[in-house]
Amino acid sequence: MSHRQVMQSLTGLLMGMFVSILAGTVVASSLPIIVSDLGGSQTSYTWVVTATLLATTISTPIWGKLADLGNRKLLLQLSLAIFVVASAIAGFSQDTNMLITMRVFQGLGGGGMAALSQVVMADIISPRERGKYMGLFGAIMAVGTVAGPLIGGFITDTINWRWNFFVALPVAVIAILLIQRTLHLPAVPKRKVKIDYFGIVLLSTGVSLLLIWVSMAGTNFDWVSPTSAWMVGGSVLALIAFVIVEIRAEEPLINLDLFKNATFTLAVIASLSVGVTMFGTSVFLSQYMIMARGASATNAGLMTLPMMAGVLVFSTVAGALISRTGKWKMYVVAGSIMQTAGMFLLGTIRYDTNFVLVSTFMFLLGAGVGMVMQNMVLVVQNAVPQKELGVASSAVAFFRSLGGTAGVAALGAVLALKIPEMLAARKDEIGAAIAALGEGGKEVAAAMSSGTMPAMGALPESIRQIIESVYGDAVAHIFAIAAPLGLITILAVIFLPNLPLSKMTRTERSEVEEKAGGIVIDANDLDAAPSPSDASLGIKAEPRPEANDDDLEPTQRH
């Protein structure tokens, strides 16, 4: 396909991705205000985010498996429809419980968009050319992530936060229609479909129990308690049962044989830590801007622009260079180092740190994430059998979401413990400030002891400065905790096998692999590919030596 044909096919997909990202991030800058307005606590704040990530994590491999079995175009439209309808209903939330429920359904749709967009790209674009389009997806992600908080902040400050959930509806309808009109995919061969229902239930149970335990332990019950024991034990048993079921299933949700592939295994490890970095920072940076620097919802969106600019610029440039040169590893390694350095530096900030420094740290972090995140999917798609491409692509997205969900839940739990601890350490200072307010201090004291997130704009200056200091130090603390995970990313990408990128699309590679009986990176590798009979015997064929004309009979020379 020509570049023009590819762009026509991707128009609706890119718009759908933009809508799903926009609907997910539009509340980012105003979430502290939304939770405060609905009477929620710090735990509620964390769960509004975690609910979406949890549903995305669980549903991603399911969507990926369905993509290998059925109509990917219809699945795309269905996932987008689920996402935007849930967003619209969320706009009518009366409390945090209703909001969290609708965020679960947003996550179900978002998991489909995350998994299916990568699979669809592989259908029509070769890995060698996919780099620049991966960069385009990274750019769309960055623009949506930037535009969301800005639009959401503006709407919250000028109209009402509820309109944040309605803003994406018209664009979503257009995206669904464009996907129908412009996206043309090769037909999937019809075969009997067997859904791994036991695998779905066991994976959902195991992951959900573990993440709920991480987010609630230490606040709702002790870390070492009977409740912790049954939640962790139940999670472990469910995940062990999941592995057993997947080994025996005819159509496993996650093909465990993929972990024999070094590229897949290392990419999964890297994606787990990238997920913590990507989701954790985006969630808690907005909270830092509002709660620690006194920003409005609109300004909080503007203040996170440096991080998104890093993602936008470096994902686009790195993608273009990968497509031009065919070399990807040096960009991924450099990105992992930049990401880790950015996280360590953000762990040093305070509420009054020079904002130029904070912006530099955010840009460095964004640049690293932009160079690593999308390219993990690219290298996996290039290294696995094409019949497993949907499962493999969604598995990388699954583990990235799992890392992000666990990261947000765990870091949110630490934050929920750290803030009261730091406030208790400064109770004399807070008491003196409240006493100085006279009669007005009673209302402030009641608001401070309610357990809900404070509305920073309503606090007196003397109290607000203390709260800002506490939140600034607490958010930096959780960044410092997450930073060492970046070292895992660096090690994982360093040891990734440096395979050349194929110049064939998924359909072309599938046909060649079927004939060759093994993974073929490109047509030039056909001589090295094992024949079906050799593959069935476990024999690895070696490349045929080039013939020398001097060794041939005259009639054989050309």
Disulfide bonds with the S-S distance in Angstrom:
none
